[in-house]
Amino acid sequence: MNRRQSAADLALFGATPLFAVPRSTSNLVQPEFERFLDYARPSFEQPGATTRHLEERLAMFHHADYCVSFCSGFWALAASIVALARPGRREVVMPSLTYRRMADVVAWTGLVPHFCEVDATTLAISATTAAVCINDDTALILGVHPIVNCCDVQGLTELAAQRELPLLFDSVESVYESCDAGKIGGFGNAECFSLHASKLLNGFEGGYVTTNDAALASRLAASRDGRTLERGALDARLADTHAAMALANLDELDAQIARNRERYKRYRAALPTVPGIRLLNFDESSPTSYKNIVVELLDDWPLSRALTIDILNAERVLARAYYSPPLHSKPMAYPYIPADLPHTDELATRFALMPCGDFVSLDDIDTVIALLHFIHVNADEIRELASLAAAEASI
């Protein structure tokens, strides 16, 4: 940051960006290439062998009885919703502060999103926030884990049992996590995961479902393979090449976690030097991936989140807003249950994801922290220049 003396030296106002190559929030872990090839070769003579091997490994990894792989996380989630939703009912209770396409997936299955509040501490659905949305038309509870730490697994499990409702966890961001009740992957009726390149376990693209229900696993596999006439059946099998990539990365997962931990520790040590920003800490009482870096812009942060992210993005620091706008406030072309969620609305304005993953070094993190400090110190001048730029653009 030495070359920046004033707000006019920011890339947002025409200066050269800090980074030549963008620093993103995606993981993009690359395994050792020969290891990947070793896993890929058996499929040349035995198609499907590598994928079956991955399913066996993932079931063991998650302490679940069964794992069913899919070509994408979308199809893993959609097939699970179709398989689990109570017949004759329409509504899926789900958080609004979550993945931007989550409601679209629910609607694609022919069901209706019923958005609930989130817990202000965990930023996730809880038994308390879900319970008020349950009614005679509830078909399913969709427990989505947040980007950092876990949702209320025990509470949601007890709520689903009390109300005799199926419970599906979207555990895309909690692959490595554990909670007080055990390792993520064996809770509810099923749990869904992603193998997208941006996620903890990179399989190029893909998804999978873990469950302890043999009948459900069989039904999901039949639906995925197109071996049934049931609604939603299609060919959604995972390619062996993708399975090989996931297996190679699974072998190296502990090393990846160690690197993630070092990045998290650097953020945790350096961010307190910047007033008005708080790091969302990982719960280290149980195993965690340390993958995602989320910060909260506090009341004394001097700029709006939108302007802050614009500044960072211009410097090729690809920070992004945390699940904003919330789903209940977005226009939808399908039926949904309208909701007034003031806590979600407020939380959706405060958090941001910061650069992380294998393409972000500790020195990069120091540079990002220095940039945030510069923004804080020069906030008044930045605000003035941004207002002038907006006025000129409107002419």
Helices and strands as residue ranges (DSSP letters): G 7-9, G 11-13, H 33-40, H 42-45, H 49-61, E 66-70, H 73-84, E 91-95, H 102-108, E 112-116, H 127-131, E 138-144, H 153-163, E 167-170, E 178-179, E 182-183, E 190-194, E 207-211, H 214-224, H 240-251, H 253-270, G 271-273, E 277-279, E 293-297, H 305-314, E 320-321, G 327-329, H 342-347, E 351-354, H 362-377, H 379-394
